[in-house]
Amino acid sequence: MRTVIGSILIVLGCLLAPFALTAYWAANEIADPDRYIENVAPLAAHPDVRNAVTDRVTDEVVVRLRALGVSVGGEVVRETVKSGVDNDFAVAWVEVNRQTHRRLLAILGHAPNPGMADDGVGYDLAPVYELVKRRLKVVGVGEASRLPSTHPVTLLLPTSAVFVIDNFYDRLISLRWVLLGLSPALIVTGVLLPRDRCAALIGAGLGLATSMLALAVVLSVIRNVYLPASATGGMSYSAVAAIFDALTAFLRDGLRVLFTLGLLVAATAFVVKGKRVRSRFAAAVLEDRRHQPADPSKDVSEG
């Protein structure tokens, strides 16, 4: 009976482990603005992200200039935008992400946010747009001073994705401490309860590794199946994938550590259990030999 209860506790603890890790990641890597910026700031040097921003700002500037009756070649504008992105993009990228992060948390926290588009969450590239306006003046496009202030947005998450994230985010954040305490407590109790703790440790280690493998599969499906389908009308898939990888780096590192830990625990317990079994077998053989009767004496004497 204790073995059955222990097995159930181990299974429950392993099932909760991916949710506990995800909740910790959401609270400490996504909800925290400093950690969020630290994760995405290096993307300012990523070529796919730079190209996506360059394309969007170039389109916006060309449309605005043509609306003012200014005939400027798209390549001229693109080169100016690209020059600005190559030289001064890092600071603007941080500001863009700070604004995006505030809007994302406002949606997930159900706060009113009239500046958010109805079709999802996107990067407001106004800081880059303003940077390019100044550069256009420097290269001789005086009409750039007439460009109106605007907020070119490139879509990052469609409404469907925001809806799914919103449904899980509140629950994960509110239950994170419960999950972080309950999952290991269930596993430890499940290991201590049975008499054969080595077998329980083997099950717990393999169960933890399996749960982390399942989380890795979910992340892979999101990255390789869902993101390509959602990256339409906004940033390219390669750019969105780069952002996804940057934001989930901690989560992926964490599941790898727990996966390896689970396998090590299971392997160690298996070796220890094997030694105990061999030791008991050897002791049983030795005891059996001690209780065997001695050779019977001969009834007839020699000679």
One Martini backbone bead per residue (centre of mass of N, CA, C, O) as a GRO file, in nm:
protein
  303
    1MET     BB    1   0.058   0.063  -0.021
    2ARG     BB    2   0.302   0.255   0.003
    3THR     BB    3   0.394   0.218  -0.287
    4VAL     BB    4   0.145   0.331  -0.427
    5ILE     BB    5   0.144   0.610  -0.297
    6GLY     BB    6   0.430   0.688  -0.384
    7SER     BB    7   0.378   0.671  -0.690
    8ILE     BB    8   0.160   0.888  -0.701
    9LEU     BB    9   0.334   1.120  -0.590
   10ILE     BB   10   0.551   1.113  -0.807
   11VAL     BB   11   0.370   1.167  -1.050
   12LEU     BB   12   0.258   1.438  -0.954
   13GLY     BB   13   0.532   1.583  -0.922
   14CYS     BB   14   0.619   1.547  -1.223
   15LEU     BB   15   0.372   1.694  -1.351
   16LEU     BB   16   0.438   1.975  -1.196
   17ALA     BB   17   0.729   2.059  -1.282
   18PRO     BB   18   0.682   2.223  -1.549
   19PHE     BB   19   0.498   2.436  -1.410
   20ALA     BB   20   0.703   2.537  -1.203
   21LEU     BB   21   0.919   2.631  -1.404
   22THR     BB   22   0.736   2.821  -1.569
   23ALA     BB   23   0.652   3.005  -1.335
   24TYR     BB   24   0.933   3.104  -1.265
   25TRP     BB   25   0.996   3.224  -1.542
   26ALA     BB   26   0.757   3.424  -1.561
   27ALA     BB   27   0.830   3.587  -1.295
   28ASN     BB   28   1.161   3.634  -1.356
   29GLU     BB   29   1.175   3.683  -1.691
   30ILE     BB   30   0.900   3.837  -1.776
   31ALA     BB   31   0.786   4.028  -1.545
   32ASP     BB   32   1.068   4.133  -1.528
   33PRO     BB   33   1.207   4.405  -1.676
   34ASP     BB   34   1.515   4.360  -1.646
   35ARG     BB   35   1.526   4.067  -1.747
   36TYR     BB   36   1.396   4.116  -2.017
   37ILE     BB   37   1.608   4.314  -2.129
   38GLU     BB   38   1.852   4.127  -2.092
   39ASN     BB   39   1.747   3.914  -2.303
   40VAL     BB   40   1.692   4.123  -2.565
   41ALA     BB   41   1.935   4.317  -2.615
   42PRO     BB   42   2.123   4.132  -2.804
   43LEU     BB   43   1.924   4.155  -3.061
   44ALA     BB   44   2.047   4.415  -3.189
   45ALA     BB   45   2.266   4.211  -3.347
   46HIS     BB   46   2.053   4.070  -3.507
   47PRO     BB   47   1.992   4.034  -3.839
   48ASP     BB   48   1.684   3.965  -3.847
   49VAL     BB   49   1.591   4.197  -3.668
   50ARG     BB   50   1.711   4.428  -3.832
   51ASN     BB   51   1.559   4.367  -4.097
   52ALA     BB   52   1.271   4.395  -3.986
   53VAL     BB   53   1.300   4.691  -3.894
   54THR     BB   54   1.394   4.813  -4.160
   55ASP     BB   55   1.146   4.740  -4.331
   56ARG     BB   56   0.928   4.883  -4.161
   57VAL     BB   57   1.049   5.174  -4.159
   58THR     BB   58   1.076   5.212  -4.459
   59ASP     BB   59   0.777   5.191  -4.532
   60GLU     BB   60   0.685   5.428  -4.355
   61VAL     BB   61   0.859   5.656  -4.478
   62VAL     BB   62   0.768   5.632  -4.774
   63VAL     BB   63   0.469   5.684  -4.728
   64ARG     BB   64   0.502   5.964  -4.591
   65LEU     BB   65   0.654   6.107  -4.821
   66ARG     BB   66   0.440   6.062  -5.044
   67ALA     BB   67   0.213   6.217  -4.890
   68LEU     BB   68   0.403   6.488  -4.925
   69GLY     BB   69   0.531   6.469  -5.230
   70VAL     BB   70   0.790   6.292  -5.197
   71SER     BB   71   1.056   6.182  -5.408
   72VAL     BB   72   1.188   5.876  -5.288
   73GLY     BB   73   1.387   5.628  -5.282
   74GLY     BB   74   1.384   5.329  -5.124
   75GLU     BB   75   1.694   5.282  -5.110
   76VAL     BB   76   1.768   5.540  -4.966
   77VAL     BB   77   1.601   5.488  -4.715
   78ARG     BB   78   1.715   5.211  -4.642
   79GLU     BB   79   2.009   5.299  -4.601
   80THR     BB   80   1.942   5.495  -4.374
   81VAL     BB   81   1.812   5.294  -4.187
   82LYS     BB   82   2.049   5.093  -4.176
   83SER     BB   83   2.251   5.293  -4.059
   84GLY     BB   84   2.093   5.345  -3.798
   85VAL     BB   85   2.083   5.049  -3.705
   86ASP     BB   86   2.395   4.994  -3.704
   87ASN     BB   87   2.468   5.246  -3.495
   88ASP     BB   88   2.174   5.323  -3.303
   89PHE     BB   89   1.992   5.067  -3.206
   90ALA     BB   90   2.031   4.973  -2.910
   91VAL     BB   91   1.877   5.197  -2.760
   92ALA     BB   92   1.608   5.178  -2.917
   93TRP     BB   93   1.553   4.876  -2.852
   94VAL     BB   94   1.515   4.909  -2.550
   95GLU     BB   95   1.274   5.105  -2.566
   96VAL     BB   96   1.088   4.924  -2.728
   97ASN     BB   97   1.082   4.695  -2.507
   98ARG     BB   98   0.971   4.855  -2.274
   99GLN     BB   99   0.699   4.920  -2.405
  100THR     BB  100   0.613   4.630  -2.471
  101HIS     BB  101   0.624   4.523  -2.180
  102ARG     BB  102   0.410   4.711  -2.062
  103ARG     BB  103   0.178   4.620  -2.250
  104LEU     BB  104   0.182   4.321  -2.184
  105LEU     BB  105   0.127   4.352  -1.876
  106ALA     BB  106  -0.139   4.503  -1.912
  107ILE     BB  107  -0.289   4.269  -2.041
  108LEU     BB  108  -0.226   4.043  -1.826
  109GLY     BB  109  -0.346   4.256  -1.597
  110HIS     BB  110  -0.608   4.408  -1.712
  111ALA     BB  111  -0.527   4.680  -1.814
  112PRO     BB  112  -0.571   4.970  -1.943
  113ASN     BB  113  -0.480   5.002  -2.315
  114PRO     BB  114  -0.520   5.216  -2.578
  115GLY     BB  115  -0.233   5.162  -2.739
  116MET     BB  116  -0.345   4.889  -2.820
  117ALA     BB  117  -0.384   4.671  -3.046
  118ASP     BB  118  -0.634   4.438  -3.158
  119ASP     BB  119  -0.408   4.226  -3.308
  120GLY     BB  120  -0.204   4.257  -3.064
  121VAL     BB  121   0.146   4.235  -3.025
  122GLY     BB  122   0.390   4.496  -3.069
  123TYR     BB  123   0.635   4.689  -3.213
  124ASP     BB  124   0.722   5.012  -3.131
  125LEU     BB  125   0.917   5.210  -3.376
  126ALA     BB  126   0.946   5.517  -3.300
  127PRO     BB  127   1.248   5.546  -3.217
  128VAL     BB  128   1.353   5.468  -3.500
  129TYR     BB  129   1.200   5.675  -3.667
  130GLU     BB  130   1.331   5.926  -3.535
  131LEU     BB  131   1.619   5.853  -3.609
  132VAL     BB  132   1.572   5.860  -3.920
  133LYS     BB  133   1.484   6.151  -3.950
  134ARG     BB  134   1.759   6.270  -3.869
  135ARG     BB  135   1.926   6.127  -4.093
  136LEU     BB  136   1.782   6.247  -4.340
  137LYS     BB  137   1.879   6.535  -4.290
  138VAL     BB  138   2.185   6.474  -4.313
  139VAL     BB  139   2.153   6.353  -4.626
  140GLY     BB  140   1.933   6.585  -4.759
  141VAL     BB  141   1.631   6.537  -4.645
  142GLY     BB  142   1.442   6.802  -4.563
  143GLU     BB  143   1.145   6.677  -4.556
  144ALA     BB  144   1.176   6.518  -4.286
  145SER     BB  145   1.065   6.753  -4.101
  146ARG     BB  146   0.756   6.683  -4.203
  147LEU     BB  147   0.735   6.442  -4.053
  148PRO     BB  148   0.532   6.267  -3.873
  149SER     BB  149   0.432   6.142  -3.596
  150THR     BB  150   0.471   5.788  -3.528
  151HIS     BB  151   0.360   5.420  -3.497
  152PRO     BB  152   0.528   5.173  -3.597
  153VAL     BB  153   0.409   4.835  -3.632
  154THR     BB  154   0.521   4.508  -3.539
  155LEU     BB  155   0.422   4.198  -3.526
  156LEU     BB  156   0.443   3.944  -3.264
  157LEU     BB  157   0.145   3.892  -3.133
  158PRO     BB  158  -0.134   3.755  -3.168
  159THR     BB  159  -0.437   3.731  -3.029
  160SER     BB  160  -0.432   3.423  -2.981
  161ALA     BB  161  -0.169   3.423  -2.814
  162VAL     BB  162  -0.257   3.619  -2.592
  163PHE     BB  163  -0.494   3.447  -2.491
  164VAL     BB  164  -0.330   3.200  -2.404
  165ILE     BB  165  -0.131   3.343  -2.214
  166ASP     BB  166  -0.345   3.471  -2.025
  167ASN     BB  167  -0.464   3.201  -1.914
  168PHE     BB  168  -0.179   3.108  -1.781
  169TYR     BB  169  -0.045   3.343  -1.632
  170ASP     BB  170  -0.222   3.386  -1.382
  171ARG     BB  171  -0.189   3.098  -1.268
  172LEU     BB  172   0.117   3.082  -1.249
  173ILE     BB  173   0.169   3.329  -1.071
  174SER     BB  174  -0.030   3.253  -0.831
  175LEU     BB  175   0.108   2.936  -0.812
  176ARG     BB  176   0.421   2.926  -0.791
  177TRP     BB  177   0.475   2.854  -0.487
  178VAL     BB  178   0.312   2.599  -0.481
  179LEU     BB  179   0.460   2.448  -0.707
  180LEU     BB  180   0.754   2.475  -0.591
  181GLY     BB  181   0.669   2.307  -0.327
  182LEU     BB  182   0.495   2.057  -0.421
  183SER     BB  183   0.663   1.894  -0.618
  184PRO     BB  184   0.909   1.812  -0.434
  185ALA     BB  185   0.736   1.704  -0.198
  186LEU     BB  186   0.606   1.468  -0.348
  187ILE     BB  187   0.867   1.325  -0.435
  188VAL     BB  188   0.997   1.285  -0.157
  189THR     BB  189   0.761   1.132  -0.026
  190GLY     BB  190   0.752   0.903  -0.243
  191VAL     BB  191   1.042   0.799  -0.164
  192LEU     BB  192   1.008   0.758   0.159
  193LEU     BB  193   0.763   0.558   0.185
  194PRO     BB  194   0.890   0.325   0.077
  195ARG     BB  195   1.106   0.064   0.122
  196ASP     BB  196   1.199   0.091  -0.183
  197ARG     BB  197   1.395   0.359  -0.256
  198CYS     BB  198   1.544   0.295  -0.512
  199ALA     BB  199   1.298   0.250  -0.691
  200ALA     BB  200   1.180   0.530  -0.637
  201LEU     BB  201   1.421   0.689  -0.753
  202ILE     BB  202   1.402   0.581  -1.035
  203GLY     BB  203   1.116   0.684  -1.091
  204ALA     BB  204   1.170   0.985  -1.029
  205GLY     BB  205   1.395   1.036  -1.235
  206LEU     BB  206   1.237   0.945  -1.489
  207GLY     BB  207   0.994   1.134  -1.447
  208LEU     BB  208   1.147   1.402  -1.460
  209ALA     BB  209   1.273   1.361  -1.739
  210THR     BB  210   1.002   1.326  -1.891
  211SER     BB  211   0.878   1.604  -1.821
  212MET     BB  212   1.108   1.768  -1.959
  213LEU     BB  213   1.068   1.647  -2.238
  214ALA     BB  214   0.780   1.751  -2.276
  215LEU     BB  215   0.853   2.051  -2.258
  216ALA     BB  216   1.045   2.050  -2.501
  217VAL     BB  217   0.828   1.971  -2.707
  218VAL     BB  218   0.646   2.216  -2.670
  219LEU     BB  219   0.857   2.429  -2.750
  220SER     BB  220   0.908   2.312  -3.032
  221VAL     BB  221   0.622   2.344  -3.142
  222ILE     BB  222   0.601   2.647  -3.106
  223ARG     BB  223   0.852   2.721  -3.282
  224ASN     BB  224   0.793   2.515  -3.551
  225VAL     BB  225   0.464   2.566  -3.579
  226TYR     BB  226   0.335   2.828  -3.463
  227LEU     BB  227   0.522   3.064  -3.552
  228PRO     BB  228   0.501   3.037  -3.863
  229ALA     BB  229   0.185   3.091  -3.857
  230SER     BB  230   0.209   3.385  -3.696
  231ALA     BB  231   0.433   3.513  -3.906
  232THR     BB  232   0.203   3.721  -4.028
  233GLY     BB  233   0.225   4.062  -4.093
  234GLY     BB  234   0.514   4.080  -3.965
  235MET     BB  235   0.751   3.927  -3.860
  236SER     BB  236   0.971   3.716  -3.918
  237TYR     BB  237   1.043   3.406  -3.825
  238SER     BB  238   1.345   3.444  -3.755
  239ALA     BB  239   1.292   3.680  -3.558
  240VAL     BB  240   1.088   3.544  -3.369
  241ALA     BB  241   1.274   3.305  -3.294
  242ALA     BB  242   1.494   3.476  -3.161
  243ILE     BB  243   1.312   3.591  -2.939
  244PHE     BB  244   1.218   3.323  -2.822
  245ASP     BB  245   1.501   3.218  -2.744
  246ALA     BB  246   1.569   3.450  -2.549
  247LEU     BB  247   1.317   3.416  -2.353
  248THR     BB  248   1.371   3.077  -2.319
  249ALA     BB  249   1.656   3.014  -2.207
  250PHE     BB  250   1.601   2.950  -1.908
  251LEU     BB  251   1.398   2.723  -1.953
  252ARG     BB  252   1.588   2.536  -2.118
  253ASP     BB  253   1.810   2.515  -1.905
  254GLY     BB  254   1.634   2.403  -1.676
  255LEU     BB  255   1.537   2.139  -1.817
  256ARG     BB  256   1.819   2.023  -1.860
  257VAL     BB  257   1.901   2.001  -1.565
  258LEU     BB  258   1.658   1.820  -1.474
  259PHE     BB  259   1.703   1.593  -1.674
  260THR     BB  260   1.988   1.519  -1.577
  261LEU     BB  261   1.917   1.473  -1.281
  262GLY     BB  262   1.717   1.242  -1.324
  263LEU     BB  263   1.919   1.045  -1.459
  264LEU     BB  264   2.128   1.039  -1.228
  265VAL     BB  265   1.944   0.934  -1.008
  266ALA     BB  266   1.856   0.675  -1.153
  267ALA     BB  267   2.141   0.557  -1.199
  268THR     BB  268   2.237   0.552  -0.905
  269ALA     BB  269   2.005   0.376  -0.794
  270PHE     BB  270   2.059   0.134  -0.980
  271VAL     BB  271   2.342   0.069  -0.879
  272VAL     BB  272   2.277   0.035  -0.580
  273LYS     BB  273   2.064  -0.187  -0.618
  274GLY     BB  274   2.251  -0.389  -0.757
  275LYS     BB  275   2.448  -0.422  -0.520
  276ARG     BB  276   2.240  -0.524  -0.316
  277VAL     BB  277   2.149  -0.772  -0.471
  278ARG     BB  278   2.429  -0.906  -0.491
  279SER     BB  279   2.481  -0.914  -0.185
  280ARG     BB  280   2.233  -1.088  -0.110
  281PHE     BB  281   2.299  -1.325  -0.291
  282ALA     BB  282   2.574  -1.393  -0.166
  283ALA     BB  283   2.467  -1.435   0.122
  284ALA     BB  284   2.271  -1.667   0.051
  285VAL     BB  285   2.478  -1.864  -0.059
  286LEU     BB  286   2.655  -1.880   0.197
  287GLU     BB  287   2.427  -1.978   0.388
  288ASP     BB  288   2.364  -2.237   0.229
  289ARG     BB  289   2.644  -2.368   0.264
  290ARG     BB  290   2.639  -2.383   0.578
  291HIS     BB  291   2.365  -2.581   0.575
  292GLN     BB  292   2.509  -2.799   0.455
  293PRO     BB  293   2.585  -3.115   0.463
  294ALA     BB  294   2.806  -3.326   0.524
  295ASP     BB  295   2.991  -3.576   0.436
  296PRO     BB  296   2.943  -3.890   0.435
  297SER     BB  297   3.034  -4.160   0.593
  298LYS     BB  298   3.187  -4.442   0.568
  299ASP     BB  299   3.078  -4.778   0.617
  300VAL     BB  300   3.348  -4.883   0.491
  301SER     BB  301   3.639  -4.987   0.550
  302GLU     BB  302   3.945  -4.995   0.475
  303GLY     BB  303   4.049  -5.329   0.394
   0.00000   0.00000   0.00000
